[in-house]
Amino acid sequence: MIRLLLDQGPAPRAAEILSQRGFDAVHVMSIGLDCAEDAAILEKARADQRTCVTLDHDFHTHLAIARDGSPSVILIRAEGLDAIRQADLIQAVCDQCAVVLSEGAAVSTDRKTIRVRRLPLR
């Protein structure tokens, strides 16, 4: 199962819902990183071997600049989703992209499509 670290943007409740569904999911708020910079969140995800879930486009930019092979990042490009719909979308991406996420990938979804780019980004 993919281990997840949800950034500030996704609802803390989405992490709870995913945990109830069997995912190892935590929100940055629950580990004291709710005010952390993007780089610190990515480093925590890397150290804990978690996939970072964010609404922030800058995370893929950080990955490209760093040219690292981890952590994987899921960018949700859909606004106005409540916690249940966020959890549903995150679960769908994890189910469809489990292999590439475990190998290192920058994934983005707008609810209709999923784009995958393998890490490191060039």
N, C-alpha and C positions, 0 to 999 in steps of 0.2 A: 504494500500500500504506500502511496506517495505521502510523504510528510509535508505539511503545509504551514507556512507563516504568512498570515494575512497582514498586509500593510494598514496604514491609518484609514484609507479610503473605504475598503469593504467594511460592512457592519460587524461589530464584535459578535453579534448574535449569529452571523453566518458561520463563524468558527465553531460556535456551540452546536449549531445544527449539523455541521459536517462531523463533529466529534460524535454526536449521537448516532450518526450513520456509519460509524466505524473508522472514520479518518483520524489520523493523528494531526489535528489542526489547532493552532494557537493564533491569537490575534496579538499584534504588537502591544496593545493596551494591557493585556494580561501579564506581560513580562517586562513592563516598564520602559518600553521603547516607543510609546505613542508620540513623543516629541522628537524622536531621533531623526537624524539626517538619512537620506536615502542610502548613502554608502554604508552607514552603520547597520541598517536593516539588511542590506544585501550581505554584509559580512556575517551577521548573525545567522542568516539563512544558510550561507556557505558552511559556517562552523558547525551548525546543527544538522547539516545535510537535509535541508528543507527546500521546497519549491516556494518561492515568494509569489504571492497573489496581490496585485495592485490595480488601482485605477489610474496610476500616474505614468504617463508616457516617458518620463525621464529615466525610468528603470532600464528600459532597453538601451537608451543612450549610454548609461553607466556601463552596461555590459559591453557595448561596442568599444568604448574607450579603454576599458580594462583588458579586453581581449581574453577574458577568462573563460574556462569551460564550465564554470558553475558560479552561482546557483542557477537553476532554471527559474524562469519568471513567466507567470501568466498575467497578461495585461487584459483587463476587462474593459472593453470600449463600448459600454452600454450604460446609460445614465438612468437614474430613477428606479432602479431595482430595489425591492425590499430584501431583507435578509434571506428569506426563503428562496426567492428567485436568484439571488447571488449564489447561495449554496447549490441550487440546482445547476446553474451554469458552470460553477467551479467543478462540481462532480462530473458533469458531462465532458468537460475538457480533460479532466484527469482520466476518465474512462477511455476516451478516444485517443489520448496522447501519452498514455502511461509509459510506453517504451522510450519515446524521445525525451520525455521529461526526466526519466531516470538517467539518461545519457548526457543531458545538458541541452536545453532548448529555450528559445525566446518564443513564447506562444502568445498570440493575441486573438481575441474573439469579440465579435459584435452581436452575438446571439444567433446570427444567421450563418456565419462562416468562422472557420478556425484557420489561422495562418501559423505555420511553424517554420522557424529558422533555427538550425542547429548551432550550438555554441562551439567554439568562439565565433562571435560575429565579426565580419571583416568589412 
